[in-house]
């Protein structure tokens, strides 16, 4: 006879303003997806509260960084202070790509410059057990999510090795990074396979990384300006970054295509809720005496979440192919790039139906996010839209039978 087990899960879009800080707990497994904001005080306050009231133990099981923009990573210092992380997942960027990221920020802190110069060594020095990098892979048909997974903890060996990416890392990074590869602290992986974490739950990653032709012009400009300088040293030097700003400004446009997307949800359809209700139909608002200025929107249903970082939905066809078996199971989705119109594609609403969408953006952010046309598309499709901002956090929670 199979033993019925009750599983509690809770997921939070924290109130960080323009940025993203999302955390989840599935039974005894906890994870974080991005940790940053344009407002330093806002992200610091949110992280302190997370560590005090949600984490409740010294280690984070999984940290996922969708990409390296400051508004998605600026809280890493305080998050990782006296807190270990078992496994970090992030997309790999070459040094010249990280230099482009650094130039997007007008006044990056010493900590951010240190991270961008060598993110792998930076993370390893912060009590991180192992780091998983994803490179450029094609979308792949999903695996059958059936009872094929054994109960247990996360097994990264299910993710296939990316030998091309490993070779690229060895050629482009320092010897210390190569040593991380040699000592099984760093792994180059493909995103073809699903990753079970135990507790009847799994994650599926997707890294859409497109090489922009403008990057080559940028690299030539950098070499003309600093012909004999190491790119990693340039990133660390604020004055040299300022000299390169003209190289970056000539590119024009946005560079958000490198963003690690994840879907997470139950492995089998036999995992069901104790209290059935329609997505977003039961919403309660709560203020607590500890945080009288914070408003919590609680969504009393959670099955599958699609977290999109700053990915561009102009490439929705590839994203949909990679997640085709699971889009009908998405109950909550993150509006990409804080609700930017340039990153939006209403076609996604044909595949993700009757879901709740969450936009993580500042109340007074410039440009204005989420864009009014994006909001109109979502609500006209009959879906619900919630905003996580400086005041409001969005919580999705439920209890399940496995």
TORLUM-863229 format. One line per 4 residues: number of its first residue (from 1); their letters; for each residue x, y, z of C-alpha. Coordinates in nm, 4 decimals, padded with zeros to 6 digits. Example, Ala and Ser with C-alpha at 12.3 -4.5 7.8 and 13.67 -1.06 7.14 Angstrom:
# TORLUM-863229
1> as> 01.2300,-00.4500,00.7800; 01.3670,-00.1060,00.7140
This chain:
# TORLUM-863229
1> xxxx> 00.0000,00.0000,00.0000; 00.1336,00.3427,-00.0969; 00.1648,00.5851,00.1903; -00.0127,00.9168,00.1338
5> xxxx> 00.2038,01.2110,00.2343; 00.1024,01.5728,00.2779; 00.3373,01.8232,00.1186; 00.3330,02.1959,00.1965
9> xxxx> 00.4669,02.4444,-00.0575; 00.5003,02.8229,-00.0533; 00.6460,03.0600,-00.3109; 00.7028,03.4336,-00.2703
13> xxxx> 00.7703,03.7262,-00.5016; 00.9291,03.9570,-00.2456; 00.8594,04.3308,-00.2386; 01.1861,04.4621,-00.3831
17> xxxx> 01.0564,04.7166,-00.6352; 01.2195,04.7147,-00.9782; 01.4113,04.3875,-00.9694; 01.3338,04.0313,-00.8745
21> xxxx> 01.3655,03.8233,-00.5605; 01.1629,03.5013,-00.5648; 01.1909,03.2236,-00.3085; 01.0264,02.8851,-00.2726
25> xxxx> 00.9917,02.6065,-00.0212; 00.8687,02.2593,-00.1202; 00.8553,02.0449,00.1894; 01.2062,02.0718,00.3334
29> xxxx> 01.3653,02.1907,00.0047; 01.4201,02.5644,-00.0379; 01.5425,02.7692,-00.3325; 01.5862,03.1261,-00.4572
33> xxxx> 01.5458,03.2617,-00.8110; 01.7297,03.5921,-00.8528; 01.8014,03.8370,-00.5740; 01.8263,04.1993,-00.6759
37> xxxx> 01.6701,04.5421,-00.7020; 01.7545,04.8901,-00.8212; 01.6930,05.0040,-00.4628; 01.9660,04.8856,-00.2269
41> xxxx> 01.7676,04.9384,00.0925; 01.4661,04.7547,-00.0496; 01.6553,04.4364,-00.1398; 01.8482,04.4384,00.1883
45> xxxx> 01.5272,04.4610,00.3899; 01.3605,04.1838,00.1878; 01.6592,03.9502,00.2211; 01.6855,04.0031,00.5967
49> xxxx> 01.3184,03.9191,00.6374; 01.3524,03.6124,00.4148; 01.6433,03.4790,00.6180; 01.4689,03.5480,00.9469
53> xxxx> 01.1150,03.4270,00.8695; 01.1341,03.1888,00.5710; 01.4784,03.0298,00.5432; 01.5064,02.9431,00.9119
57> xxxx> 01.8240,02.7424,00.8567; 02.1785,02.8106,00.7541; 02.1758,02.6769,00.3976; 01.9896,02.7432,00.0713
61> xxxx> 01.9470,02.4231,-00.1288; 01.9314,02.5881,-00.4728; 02.0118,02.9376,-00.5978; 01.9229,03.0175,-00.9602
65> xxxx> 02.0508,03.3366,-01.1250; 01.8579,03.4046,-01.4437; 02.1180,03.6526,-01.5707; 02.3762,03.8974,-01.4401
69> xxxx> 02.2064,04.2376,-01.4537; 02.2388,04.4370,-01.1327; 01.8649,04.4484,-01.0619; 01.8667,04.0679,-01.0440
73> xxxx> 02.1878,04.0092,-00.8423; 02.2474,04.3195,-00.6274; 02.1293,04.1396,-00.3127; 02.3732,03.8489,-00.3382
77> xxxx> 02.6177,03.9916,-00.0843; 02.3635,04.0044,00.1958; 02.1916,03.6824,00.0860; 02.5186,03.4872,00.0981
81> xxxx> 02.6478,03.6511,00.4163; 02.6738,03.3693,00.6732; 02.4425,03.1575,00.4540; 02.5741,02.8644,00.2549
85> xxxx> 02.4300,02.7479,-00.0779; 02.4415,02.3856,-00.1835; 02.4074,02.4449,-00.5601; 02.4042,02.7552,-00.7815
89> xxxx> 02.2686,02.7500,-01.1389; 02.3408,03.0304,-01.3885; 02.4041,03.0915,-01.7593; 02.7653,03.1277,-01.8702
93> xxxx> 02.8775,03.4622,-02.0096; 03.2158,03.5208,-02.1696; 03.4343,03.7980,-02.0181; 03.3449,04.0354,-02.3054
97> xxxx> 02.9752,03.9708,-02.2432; 03.0187,04.0395,-01.8726; 03.1957,04.3638,-01.9633; 02.8851,04.4662,-02.1592
101> xxxx> 02.6702,04.3892,-01.8558; 02.8973,04.6003,-01.6332; 02.8639,04.8953,-01.8692; 02.4851,04.8889,-01.8410
105> xxxx> 02.5140,05.0110,-01.4826; 02.6059,05.3776,-01.4506; 02.7707,05.3476,-01.1097; 02.8380,04.9821,-01.0198
109> xxxx> 02.9554,04.9023,-00.6687; 03.2886,04.7372,-00.5916; 03.1025,04.4163,-00.5083; 02.9178,04.4102,-00.8412
113> xxxx> 03.2367,04.4766,-01.0367; 03.4067,04.1954,-00.8474; 03.1192,03.9605,-00.9315; 03.1133,04.0485,-01.3017
117> xxxx> 03.4896,04.0141,-01.3360; 03.4880,03.6527,-01.2117; 03.1414,03.5351,-01.0983; 03.2508,03.1734,-01.0539
121> xxxx> 03.5330,03.2467,-00.8106; 03.3131,03.5075,-00.6395; 03.0415,03.2498,-00.5718; 03.2784,02.9755,-00.4637
125> xxxx> 03.4310,03.2048,-00.2017; 03.0806,03.2612,-00.0593; 03.0237,02.9123,00.0850; 02.8784,02.7671,-00.2348
129> xxxx> 02.9072,02.3907,-00.2623; 02.8949,02.3584,-00.6419; 02.8123,02.5681,-00.9478; 02.6208,02.4534,-01.2573
133> xxxx> 02.6674,02.6515,-01.5801; 02.4433,02.6364,-01.8858; 02.5652,02.7327,-02.2314; 02.3925,02.7797,-02.5652
137> xxxx> 02.1716,02.4792,-02.6442; 01.8750,02.4310,-02.8727; 01.5243,02.3850,-02.7382; 01.4502,02.0166,-02.6869
141> xxxx> 01.1267,01.8175,-02.6540; 01.0412,01.7609,-02.2869; 01.0937,01.4279,-02.1187; 00.7998,01.2260,-01.9966
145> xxxx> 00.7395,01.3330,-01.6381; 00.6163,01.0072,-01.4970; 00.7109,00.7937,-01.2004; 01.0593,00.7418,-01.3446
149> xxxx> 01.2202,00.9464,-01.0678; 01.3158,00.7853,-00.7425; 01.2488,00.9646,-00.4170; 01.5551,01.1410,-00.2867
153> xxxx> 01.7554,01.4593,-00.3118; 01.8609,01.6533,-00.6190; 02.0769,01.4518,-00.8610; 02.2669,01.6809,-01.1007
157> xxxx> 02.4059,01.3765,-01.2830; 02.0743,01.3621,-01.4677; 02.1841,01.6768,-01.6522; 02.4094,01.5872,-01.9451
161> xxxx> 02.7630,01.7248,-01.9601; 02.8267,02.0050,-02.2112; 03.1799,01.9365,-02.3353; 03.1794,02.2314,-02.5765
165> xxxx> 03.0920,02.4702,-02.2949; 03.3559,02.3226,-02.0636; 03.6223,02.3747,-02.3298; 03.5066,02.7341,-02.3785
169> xxxx> 03.5284,02.8006,-02.0037; 03.8837,02.6624,-01.9835; 03.9914,02.8791,-02.2781; 03.8324,03.2007,-02.1498
173> xxxx> 03.8678,03.1963,-01.7713; 04.1502,03.1911,-01.5187; 04.3382,02.8844,-01.3984; 04.1491,02.9009,-01.0711
177> xxxx> 03.8238,02.8465,-01.2614; 03.9743,02.5471,-01.4418; 04.0645,02.4035,-01.1026; 03.6979,02.4301,-01.0007
181> xxxx> 03.6156,02.2108,-01.3010; 03.8909,01.9625,-01.2113; 03.7748,01.9302,-00.8499; 03.4026,01.8863,-00.9265
185> xxxx> 03.3085,02.2239,-00.7834; 03.2007,02.3528,-01.1247; 03.0000,02.1704,-01.3926; 02.9101,02.2581,-01.7521
189> xxxx> 02.5669,02.1150,-01.8311; 02.3040,02.0974,-02.1039; 01.9427,02.1891,-02.0370; 01.7854,01.8911,-02.2172
193> xxxx> 01.6857,01.6937,-01.9071; 01.4499,01.7558,-01.6194; 01.6028,01.7809,-01.2730; 01.4174,01.6043,-00.9880
197> xxxx> 01.4785,01.7436,-00.6401; 01.2882,01.4906,-00.4295; 00.9555,01.5659,-00.2598; 00.7773,01.4735,-00.5853
201> xxxx> 00.8970,01.7915,-00.7570; 01.1171,01.8730,-01.0581; 01.2794,02.1680,-01.2374; 01.3364,02.2209,-01.6094
205> xxxx> 01.5854,02.4846,-01.7268; 01.6133,02.6729,-02.0548; 01.8924,02.9112,-02.1528; 01.8225,03.0996,-02.4732
209> xxxx> 02.1527,03.2674,-02.5560; 02.1744,03.4490,-02.8861; 02.4950,03.6036,-03.0140; 02.4342,03.9609,-03.1205
213> xxxx> 02.6258,04.0893,-03.4237; 02.6761,04.4202,-03.2410; 02.8941,04.2396,-02.9893; 03.1756,04.2037,-03.2411
217> xxxx> 03.1808,04.5802,-03.2992; 03.1911,04.6312,-02.9242; 03.4852,04.3934,-02.8846; 03.6822,04.5710,-03.1590
221> xxxx> 03.6220,04.9053,-02.9875; 03.7411,04.7636,-02.6536; 04.0608,04.6299,-02.8120; 04.1341,04.9639,-02.9744
225> xxxx> 04.0891,05.1428,-02.6412; 04.2808,04.8889,-02.4270; 04.4852,04.6718,-02.6669; 04.6880,04.4915,-02.3987
229> xxxx> 04.4483,04.4790,-02.1046; 04.2824,04.1702,-01.9624; 03.9027,04.2047,-01.9761; 03.8635,04.0792,-01.6211
233> xxxx> 04.0951,04.3546,-01.4935; 03.9018,04.6165,-01.6922; 03.5734,04.5170,-01.5279; 03.7237,04.5692,-01.1830
237> xxxx> 03.8484,04.9207,-01.2694; 03.5781,05.1869,-01.2524; 03.7821,05.4459,-01.4435; 03.8462,05.2059,-01.7323
241> xxxx> 03.4786,05.1213,-01.7493; 03.4039,05.4912,-01.7926; 03.6456,05.5117,-02.0855; 03.4627,05.2231,-02.2527
245> xxxx> 03.1154,05.3696,-02.2146; 03.1274,05.5153,-02.5662; 03.1978,05.1641,-02.7003; 02.8845,05.0412,-02.5320
249> xxxx> 02.6654,05.3414,-02.6139; 02.7175,05.2929,-02.9873; 02.5425,04.9544,-02.9722; 02.1934,05.0872,-02.8965
253> xxxx> 01.9167,04.8565,-02.7803; 01.8617,04.5961,-02.5124; 02.0604,04.2830,-02.4342; 01.8283,04.0602,-02.2344
257> xxxx> 01.8246,03.7441,-02.4453; 02.0571,03.5614,-02.2076; 01.8184,03.4687,-01.9299; 01.7824,03.1334,-01.7590
261> xxxx> 01.4147,03.0335,-01.7623; 01.2833,02.7663,-01.5251; 00.9620,02.5735,-01.4906; 00.9039,02.3907,-01.1636
265> xxxx> 00.6151,02.1719,-01.0600; 00.5078,01.8253,-00.9460; 00.6508,01.5236,-01.1245; 00.3223,01.3417,-01.1725
269> xxxx> -00.0385,01.4443,-01.2102; -00.1203,01.2190,-00.9144; 00.0122,01.4931,-00.6909; -00.2995,01.6954,-00.6184
273> xxxx> -00.4299,01.9626,-00.3910; -00.6282,01.9170,-00.0761; -00.8350,02.2274,-00.1529; -00.9224,02.2649,-00.5212
277> xxxx> -00.9917,02.6151,-00.6490; -00.9345,02.8192,-00.9602; -00.6063,03.0029,-01.0034; -00.6074,03.3419,-00.8345
281> xxxx> -00.9747,03.3131,-00.7441; -00.8989,03.2986,-00.3714; -00.6889,03.6017,-00.2922; -00.6433,03.7413,00.0553
285> xxxx> -00.4622,04.0553,00.1615; -00.2643,04.0566,00.4828; -00.0680,04.3100,00.6816; 00.1337,04.2041,00.9838
289> xxxx> 00.2415,04.4032,01.2866; 00.6039,04.3195,01.2044; 00.5696,04.4772,00.8577; 00.2803,04.7264,00.8602
293> xxxx> 00.3950,04.8842,00.5341; 00.4052,04.5580,00.3412; 00.0977,04.4126,00.1755; 00.0832,04.0406,00.1017
297> xxxx> -00.1334,03.9017,-00.1757; -00.1870,03.5325,-00.1038; -00.2871,03.3026,-00.3875; -00.4245,02.9801,-00.2428
301> xxxx> -00.3244,02.7490,-00.5208; 00.0072,02.6461,-00.6690; 00.0965,02.3725,-00.9144; 00.3427,02.4842,-01.1826
305> xxxx> 00.5390,02.8094,-01.2013; 00.7176,02.9484,-01.5082; 00.9917,03.1974,-01.4131; 01.1211,03.3992,-01.7064
309> xxxx> 01.3800,03.6480,-01.5790; 01.4342,03.9088,-01.8523; 01.3971,03.6691,-02.1446; 01.2493,03.8068,-02.4662
313> xxxx> 00.9156,03.6469,-02.5574; 00.9899,03.7339,-02.9178; 01.1500,03.3886,-02.9041; 00.8342,03.2333,-02.7586
317> xxxx> 00.8276,02.9560,-03.0218; 01.1527,02.8126,-02.8855; 01.0448,02.8535,-02.5239; 00.7097,02.6859,-02.5958
321> xxxx> 00.8794,02.3933,-02.7706; 01.1076,02.3359,-02.4735; 00.8167,02.3427,-02.2254; 00.5398,02.2093,-02.4491
325> xxxx> 00.4312,01.9288,-02.2137; 00.4080,02.1596,-01.9131; 00.2522,02.4844,-02.0352; -00.0977,02.3525,-01.9701
329> xxxx> 00.0120,02.2950,-01.6089; 00.1380,02.6515,-01.5535; -00.0761,02.8179,-01.2886; 00.1556,03.1119,-01.2316
333> xxxx> 00.3961,03.2842,-01.4717; 00.6378,03.5734,-01.4341; 00.5808,03.8530,-01.6863; 00.9205,03.8764,-01.8627
337> xxxx> 01.1498,04.1754,-01.8127; 00.9275,04.3449,-01.5524; 00.6499,04.3877,-01.8094; 00.8510,04.5552,-02.0849
341> xxxx> 00.6557,04.5805,-02.4092; 00.9682,04.4982,-02.6134; 01.0052,04.1633,-02.4377; 00.6381,04.0683,-02.4545
345> xxxx> 00.4528,03.8452,-02.7012; 00.0787,03.7968,-02.6568; 00.1059,03.4595,-02.8360; 00.2198,03.3153,-02.5027
349> xxxx> -00.1371,03.3608,-02.3765; -00.2548,03.0986,-02.6280; -00.0357,02.8394,-02.4544; -00.0653,02.9545,-02.0925
353> xxxx> -00.4375,02.9752,-02.0266; -00.6207,03.0855,-01.7100; -00.2947,03.1416,-01.5248; -00.1995,03.4157,-01.2831
357> xxxx> 00.0743,03.6460,-01.4139; 00.3027,03.8394,-01.1794; 00.5014,04.1485,-01.2789; 00.7932,04.2401,-01.0531
361> xxxx> 00.8488,04.6122,-01.1063; 00.8865,04.9371,-00.9164; 00.5903,05.1663,-00.8572; 00.7739,05.4642,-01.0056
365> xxxx> 01.0226,05.2816,-01.2293; 01.1415,05.4418,-01.5512; 01.0591,05.3283,-01.8113; 00.7125,05.2572,-01.6736
369> xxxx> 00.6716,04.8848,-01.6051; 00.4603,04.6864,-01.6501; 00.3578,04.8388,-01.9822; -00.0140,04.9145,-02.0092
373> xxxx> -00.0469,04.7159,-02.3344; 00.1049,04.4099,-02.1673; -00.1393,04.4419,-01.8767; -00.4295,04.4809,-02.1202
377> xxxx> -00.3286,04.1689,-02.3155; -00.3212,03.9591,-01.9999; -00.6494,04.0771,-01.8552; -00.8304,04.0671,-02.1919
381> xxxx> -00.7270,03.7010,-02.2190; -00.9146,03.6330,-01.8959; -00.6015,03.5835,-01.6881; -00.5250,03.7523,-01.3580
385> xxxx> -00.2370,03.9986,-01.3171; -00.0664,04.0865,-00.9882; 00.2238,04.3235,-00.9264; 00.5079,04.2775,-00.6809
389> xxxx> 00.6575,04.6192,-00.6053; 00.8083,04.8154,-00.3154; 00.4986,04.7629,-00.0996; 00.3319,04.4475,-00.2281
393> xxxx> 00.4625,04.0921,-00.2202; 00.2835,03.8030,-00.3897; 00.2645,03.4679,-00.2137; 00.1395,03.1436,-00.3701
397> xxxx> 00.0857,02.8569,-00.1317; -00.0909,02.5242,-00.0907; -00.0883,02.1839,00.0743; -00.0781,01.8731,-00.1415
401> xx> -00.1169,01.4983,-00.1265; 00.1620,01.2947,-00.2867
